[in-house]
Amino acid sequence: MQLIENIRLAFQAIRSNLLRAILTLIIIAFGIMALVGILTAIDSINSSLSSSLASMGANTFNIVRKGEGISGGDRRRRKKGPYITYDQAIELKERYDFPAKVAVSEIGTSLGTVKFKNEKSNPNVTIYGIDENYLDVAGYELSEGRNITYQEAMNGRNVTILGQAILKKLFKDEDRDEVLNSTILANGVKYKVVGILAEKGSSGSFSGDRTILIPLQNLRQTFSVSNSSFNVSVGVNNALDLDAAIDEATGIFRNIRGLAVSEENNFEITKSDGLFSLFQENTATIRGATILIGIITLLGAAIGLMNIMLVSVTERTREIGITKAVGATRRNIMIQFLTEAIVICQLGGLLGILLGVLAGFGVAAATGAPFVIPWAWILLGITVCFIVGLVSGLYPALKAARLDPIESLRYE
């Protein structure tokens, strides 16, 4: 009951100095908003990337040209190796007899345009050349239609699989039944639609839904990819065999590339868990900077709160004398002022948490990432506000508790 009474008295004191309390409360709210908002946004993007990599599976790896893999430790410009040619990629696919699926793919353009009747996309469509194994290895699923066959991939037939964003852009609701087997123009070339991808979502600037997939050989015939490096993706049947699969692929590809025993690899192996670790490494710096910004803001709020609490002690000196005269102890006075400081901080914290969660939700919505309710950061915000209130209110509370009741009653 005494705690409830102290909280009630704290709200009365806040109402009597409303403007001062609101200004301090807003400063606290902005500190907590920065803390909770950015951390929530990072968690949402983290969850999105984790889901994207999980959809590829923990049993996949890619073989890429040296210098094109992602490295978290060395930020210097790395020397690039020779291109992975089409013939090299296909030879690896044919020679690799490990229990796994091998997919060969290559990007034609990320600035493509597609057209159907009077509807035309913006020039931001990724046109990707794939073989028959690509969908399984890359974690894509079909919502309608079929996959590109081996014969189509090798012979270069003009067929395509559409991403969801392209489907929605080109085909109105009444035309959806006509999508399969219809003919679209991609960069001026006619393609027959044989499949539609299930919704994939976005990872950073790349959108799996703003993509069309065409046979690999057709990509070579239609786009100038002679000076580009092909990508080899391997999906192992058993994730426990991943390291053994990488070792075998490395040995075969070294032989294909004509590397001597003493020469180092001129290609790189990348794994999905390596990309996730890199992302976590980079976001650790952002988290640290966010916490530092929040602490600096809250330090300013703590100084402001201590200042208004000291002013409050001075203004209420006579009130403190009367309270002591009717039997209040030093402990009662100290707890009353501490409660007031903590209540102001918690009100600011709750406002900051609300704004931070909304900011995190906004970032998640803008990037297409799933929103994650930041229970850990909400608890952190409440705890930090409690500590700030306790530290800021301690000295004013002690000063109020030490006032002499006789002198306080004489105070004008």
Summary of the structure (lengths in Angstrom):
residues: 412
radius of gyration: 31.7
end to end distance: 32.3
largest distance: 101.1
contacts: 1363
relative contact order: 0.19
helix: 58%
strand: 17%
